[in-house]
Amino acid sequence: MAKDMPKPYKDLKKPKMPNGLFERILEKIVAEKYRKTARQRVWLYSLTSAVSLFLFVLAFKLMQAELYRSGLLQLLSLIFFDLDQVFLAWSDTLSLTLESLPIFSVTGVLAAIFIFLGSLKLLVRDINAVFGASA
């Protein structure tokens, strides 16, 4: 009985596909996948920027306290008020300045700045990918 049934769609012709349609569809799919991962990275880099900014503030306060305790500020004020004494004992002044410098705090501040600027650069790149002109 199935052999005797009429086939209503057998006379229809397939529509002609425009040139490059398949490639354009694939490009749109790839672009949308990239935008999706870029949106996820925007959240990640935003969080990283906020955390590194918070750590910068803490490291900067720690560095200020250590600079005050180390006496480095008094030594630096000597440069402005008694420059002749600094020139007479320049090697002692330089070594004393380097010894009293709070290296770990300065390293923490510089690391926080480096992480913040790096995540900010990546954040701007991905924001342009997500909210920029679509292909």
Buried (B, 14 or more C-beta within 10 A) or exposed (E): EEEEEEEEEEEEEEEEEEEEEEEEEEEEEEEEEBBEEBBEBBEBBBEBBEBBBEBBEEBBEBBBEBBEEBEBEEBBEBEEEEEEEBEEEEEEBEEBBEEBBBEEBBEBBEBBBEBBEBBBEBBEBBBEBBEEEEE
